Amino acid sequence: MTGLHSYKVNISSEADIVTARQVGRNLSKELGFGTIMQSRIATTISELARNIFLYAGLGFILLERLGDEERVGLKITAFDEGPGIEDVRKALEDGYSTSCALGAGLPGVKRMMDEFSLQSTPGVCTQVVVVKWVE
């Protein structure tokens, strides 16, 4: 755990993916997201954490409360120091997968969230930052 408004879950095993997902679901409920959006947030966290586990071996998911007088939201950061993504544009195409999966991961995450940023340097690191605002 980090500060009062953020939670860090290290990812190095399948169990860590489950933990990150549960922490995210609980936090999204506290922030006032509806049941469907809580599920989408949990799915987003699962996708990002699974990518860390499958492609980098280890990294972390950081969940942060956002808000002011006007709106409340959740910021999810996935970070790893793995091999990086050679072709970010291709990785964001529906159906593209390097692991024989369905390839819905990153494009699906992008569609479910309000804000999406992906930075990757091959051989150095990958960071995905998404934000969802309570409507």
C-alpha positions as CSV (number, residue, x, y, z in Angstrom):
1,M,0.0,0.0,0.0
2,T,1.1,3.5,-0.6
3,G,-0.8,6.6,0.6
4,L,-4.3,7.0,1.7
5,H,-5.5,7.5,-1.8
6,S,-3.5,4.9,-3.6
7,Y,-2.8,1.2,-3.5
8,K,0.1,-0.6,-5.1
9,V,-0.1,-4.3,-5.9
10,N,3.1,-6.0,-7.1
11,I,2.5,-8.5,-9.9
12,S,4.6,-11.7,-10.1
13,S,2.1,-14.5,-9.9
14,E,-1.5,-15.5,-10.9
15,A,-2.6,-14.8,-7.3
16,D,-1.4,-11.2,-7.6
17,I,-3.7,-10.7,-10.6
18,V,-6.6,-11.8,-8.4
19,T,-5.5,-9.5,-5.6
20,A,-5.2,-6.5,-7.9
21,R,-8.6,-7.2,-9.4
22,Q,-10.2,-7.4,-6.0
23,V,-8.5,-4.2,-4.6
24,G,-9.7,-2.4,-7.8
25,R,-13.2,-3.7,-7.5
26,N,-13.4,-2.7,-3.8
27,L,-12.0,0.8,-4.5
28,S,-14.3,1.4,-7.5
29,K,-17.3,0.5,-5.3
30,E,-16.1,2.9,-2.6
31,L,-15.8,5.6,-5.2
32,G,-19.4,5.2,-6.3
33,F,-19.1,3.3,-9.6
34,G,-22.1,1.2,-10.5
35,T,-22.0,-2.6,-10.6
36,I,-21.4,-2.8,-14.4
37,M,-18.5,-0.3,-14.3
38,Q,-17.0,-2.1,-11.2
39,S,-16.9,-5.2,-13.4
40,R,-15.3,-3.3,-16.3
41,I,-12.7,-1.8,-14.0
42,A,-11.9,-5.3,-12.6
43,T,-11.6,-6.6,-16.1
44,T,-9.3,-3.8,-17.1
45,I,-7.1,-4.5,-14.1
46,S,-7.1,-8.2,-14.9
47,E,-6.0,-7.5,-18.5
48,L,-3.2,-5.2,-17.5
49,A,-2.0,-7.4,-14.7
50,R,-2.1,-10.5,-16.9
51,N,0.0,-8.7,-19.5
52,I,2.6,-7.9,-16.9
53,F,2.7,-11.5,-15.7
54,L,2.7,-13.0,-19.2
55,Y,5.1,-10.7,-20.9
56,A,7.4,-9.2,-18.2
57,G,7.2,-11.6,-15.3
58,L,6.9,-8.8,-12.8
59,G,5.8,-5.3,-12.3
60,F,3.0,-3.5,-10.5
61,I,-0.5,-2.1,-10.7
62,L,-1.0,1.3,-9.0
63,L,-4.6,2.3,-8.2
64,E,-5.2,5.9,-7.3
65,R,-8.3,7.9,-6.3
66,L,-8.8,11.0,-8.3
67,G,-11.1,13.8,-7.5
68,D,-12.1,17.3,-6.6
69,E,-15.3,19.2,-6.0
70,E,-16.6,18.4,-9.5
71,R,-15.8,14.8,-10.2
72,V,-14.3,11.5,-8.8
73,G,-12.4,8.9,-10.7
74,L,-9.9,6.1,-10.6
75,K,-6.5,6.1,-12.2
76,I,-4.9,2.7,-12.9
77,T,-1.2,2.5,-13.8
78,A,0.4,-0.7,-15.0
79,F,4.2,-0.7,-15.0
80,D,6.8,-3.3,-15.9
81,E,10.5,-3.4,-16.9
82,G,9.9,-6.3,-19.4
83,P,10.7,-6.5,-23.1
84,G,8.4,-3.7,-24.1
85,I,6.1,-3.5,-27.1
86,E,7.8,-3.4,-30.5
87,D,4.8,-2.0,-32.3
88,V,2.4,-0.1,-30.1
89,R,0.0,0.7,-32.9
90,K,-0.3,-3.0,-33.8
91,A,-0.8,-4.0,-30.2
92,L,-3.8,-1.6,-30.1
93,E,-5.5,-3.3,-33.1
94,D,-8.5,-5.6,-32.4
95,G,-7.6,-9.2,-32.9
96,Y,-3.8,-8.7,-32.6
97,S,-2.1,-11.1,-30.1
98,T,1.4,-12.4,-29.6
99,S,0.2,-15.1,-27.1
100,C,-2.4,-16.9,-29.1
101,A,-5.1,-15.1,-27.0
102,L,-8.1,-13.4,-28.4
103,G,-6.3,-10.1,-28.7
104,A,-9.0,-8.1,-27.0
105,G,-6.8,-7.0,-24.2
106,L,-5.4,-3.5,-24.8
107,P,-8.1,-2.4,-27.4
108,G,-10.8,-3.6,-24.9
109,V,-9.1,-1.7,-22.1
110,K,-8.9,1.5,-24.2
111,R,-12.7,1.2,-25.1
112,M,-13.8,0.7,-21.4
113,M,-11.9,3.6,-20.0
114,D,-12.3,7.4,-20.4
115,E,-8.5,8.1,-20.8
116,F,-5.8,5.8,-22.1
117,S,-2.0,6.2,-22.4
118,L,0.6,3.6,-23.4
119,Q,4.3,4.2,-23.4
120,S,6.7,1.4,-24.2
121,T,10.4,1.4,-24.9
122,P,11.5,-2.0,-26.2
123,G,14.0,-3.7,-23.9
124,V,13.3,-1.1,-21.2
125,C,9.7,-0.8,-19.8
126,T,6.1,-0.5,-20.6
127,Q,3.6,1.8,-18.8
128,V,-0.2,1.9,-19.4
129,V,-2.2,4.6,-17.6
130,V,-6.0,4.6,-17.8
131,V,-8.6,6.7,-16.0
132,K,-12.3,6.2,-15.5
133,W,-14.5,8.9,-14.1
134,V,-17.7,8.3,-12.1
135,E,-20.6,9.5,-14.2
